Amino acid sequence: MPVTAVSGSASGIGAAVCQALRAAGHRIIGIDRADAEVIADLSSATGRQAAIEAVLEQSEGVLDGLVCCAGVGSSAACNTIVSVNYFGVSELLDGLADALAKGAAPAAVVIGSIAATHVNPDQQPMIAAMLANDEALALQHVNALGQSGVAYASSKYAITCSARRRAVDWAGQGIRLNVVAPGAVETPLHQASLNDPRFAEAVKAFVAPMGRSGHPEEIAQVVAFLQSPQASFIHGSVMFVDGGMDAKVRPGRF
Ligand SMILES: NC(=O)c1ccc[n+]([C@@H]2O[C@H](COP(=O)([O-])OP(=O)(O)OC[C@H]3O[C@@H](n4cnc5c(N)ncnc54)[C@H](O)[C@@H]3O)[C@@H](O)[C@H]2O)c1
């Protein structure tokens, strides 16, 4: 039975991923702040380290899959966005890479976002700091800017780029790694943006060509496919699952 660790397993997309992978026969080691096999706070370095150690203990050092879903939205504090969405993912990837290398046909997915395409990386020094793995400097930049919407888009751009860089390295160890970039999906995170007067109008206007938001299960099915043997040659890809939104906004970029 494949063993897969899933961060953000208690809610939304992460919970749907757990359900889809369980249905595909995986044993799940969920990581979240509550209601999970591993209770940990991925916003701090100590919390991330505790999560990695607990997953290694529960998996006996061998993982077949990893899905990083844990994240916070634009309505969270700027520094939390950077710490959870970037460092809470990159440190899990690095800390669990050796366990994945020992797994059977190992594969990992990072949940990015279509928001990653909404930022110009050359204009956001926090992105370079994240990619340089300098959390203190990234927090300095994001706090100085004080715009959580830009922090969210930057964190998602940086983690997407970081995952694609890792994909090149990880190929030699036989670990596949892909990014799923959802558009608007009906979850508590999305609802929090709708409830936030700073973002409500923009979020309501962000309607995909298909005319609706996605359901967590529609993201989870794509993740389950990417984690399956059917996706054996898909590696380093960014898969938009967004009802056609990226095609509408950037038809010439692919
Ligand atoms: N919902 C959307 O419209 C949407 C769109 C694009 C990308 N995403 C991404 O999808 C992922 C899942 O989000 P969701 O919409 O399912 O939201 P959600 O709020 O339903 O789930 C997020 C989960 O992450 C966990 N989490 C947050 N901070 C944590 C921390 N410090 N330590 C441990 N766990 C923590 C939460 O407890 C929660 O269970 C996120 O990375 C989000 O950025 C969501």
The ligand as a MOL file (V3000), in Angstrom:
LIG
                    3D

  0  0  0     0  0            999 V3000
M  V30 BEGIN CTAB
M  V30 COUNTS 44 48 0 0 0
M  V30 BEGIN ATOM
M  V30 1 N -9.4070 27.7230 -2.5490 0
M  V30 2 C -8.8800 28.3590 -3.5900 0
M  V30 3 O -9.5720 29.1090 -4.3130 0
M  V30 4 C -7.4410 28.1620 -3.9300 0
M  V30 5 C -6.9710 28.6210 -5.1810 0
M  V30 6 C -5.6470 28.4370 -5.5140 0
M  V30 7 C -4.7960 27.8040 -4.6260 0
M  V30 8 N -5.2700 27.3690 -3.4190 0 CHG=1
M  V30 9 C -4.3090 26.7090 -2.5290 0
M  V30 10 O -4.8090 25.4570 -2.1380 0
M  V30 11 C -4.2160 25.0730 -0.9010 0
M  V30 12 C -5.3060 24.5480 0.0170 0
M  V30 13 O -6.1670 25.6140 0.3210 0
M  V30 14 P -7.7420 25.4400 0.5680 0
M  V30 15 O -8.4140 26.3790 -0.3510 0
M  V30 16 O -8.0930 24.0060 0.5780 0 CHG=-1
M  V30 17 O -7.8410 26.1070 2.0270 0
M  V30 18 P -8.3200 25.5430 3.4380 0
M  V30 19 O -8.2600 26.7050 4.3450 0
M  V30 20 O -9.6140 24.8270 3.2860 0
M  V30 21 O -7.2060 24.4720 3.8110 0
M  V30 22 C -5.8920 24.8460 4.1330 0
M  V30 23 C -5.3700 23.9050 5.1900 0
M  V30 24 O -4.0190 24.2900 5.4790 0
M  V30 25 C -3.8540 24.2400 6.8800 0
M  V30 26 N -2.8280 25.1700 7.3500 0
M  V30 27 C -2.8340 26.5170 7.2390 0
M  V30 28 N -1.8060 27.0450 7.9290 0
M  V30 29 C -1.1310 26.0030 8.4690 0
M  V30 30 C 0.0100 25.9090 9.3030 0
M  V30 31 N 0.6520 26.9920 9.7550 0
M  V30 32 N 0.4310 24.6770 9.6700 0
M  V30 33 C -0.2280 23.5680 9.2640 0
M  V30 34 N -1.3220 23.5980 8.4820 0
M  V30 35 C -1.7760 24.8080 8.1030 0
M  V30 36 C -5.2160 24.6620 7.4450 0
M  V30 37 O -5.3630 24.2910 8.8070 0
M  V30 38 C -6.1710 23.9720 6.4970 0
M  V30 39 O -6.5170 22.6810 6.9450 0
M  V30 40 C -3.4960 26.3260 -0.3800 0
M  V30 41 O -2.1140 26.1950 -0.6260 0
M  V30 42 C -4.0810 27.4330 -1.2290 0
M  V30 43 O -3.2030 28.5180 -1.3580 0
M  V30 44 C -6.5650 27.5200 -3.0600 0
M  V30 END ATOM
M  V30 BEGIN BOND
M  V30 1 1 1 2
M  V30 2 2 2 3
M  V30 3 1 2 4
M  V30 4 1 4 5
M  V30 5 2 4 44
M  V30 6 2 5 6
M  V30 7 1 6 7
M  V30 8 2 7 8
M  V30 9 1 8 9
M  V30 10 1 8 44
M  V30 11 1 9 10
M  V30 12 1 9 42
M  V30 13 1 10 11
M  V30 14 1 11 12
M  V30 15 1 11 40
M  V30 16 1 12 13
M  V30 17 1 13 14
M  V30 18 2 14 15
M  V30 19 1 14 16
M  V30 20 1 14 17
M  V30 21 1 17 18
M  V30 22 2 18 19
M  V30 23 1 18 20
M  V30 24 1 18 21
M  V30 25 1 21 22
M  V30 26 1 22 23
M  V30 27 1 23 24
M  V30 28 1 23 38
M  V30 29 1 24 25
M  V30 30 1 25 26
M  V30 31 1 25 36
M  V30 32 1 26 27
M  V30 33 1 26 35
M  V30 34 2 27 28
M  V30 35 1 28 29
M  V30 36 1 29 30
M  V30 37 2 29 35
M  V30 38 1 30 31
M  V30 39 2 30 32
M  V30 40 1 32 33
M  V30 41 2 33 34
M  V30 42 1 34 35
M  V30 43 1 36 37
M  V30 44 1 36 38
M  V30 45 1 38 39
M  V30 46 1 40 41
M  V30 47 1 40 42
M  V30 48 1 42 43
M  V30 END BOND
M  V30 END CTAB
M  END
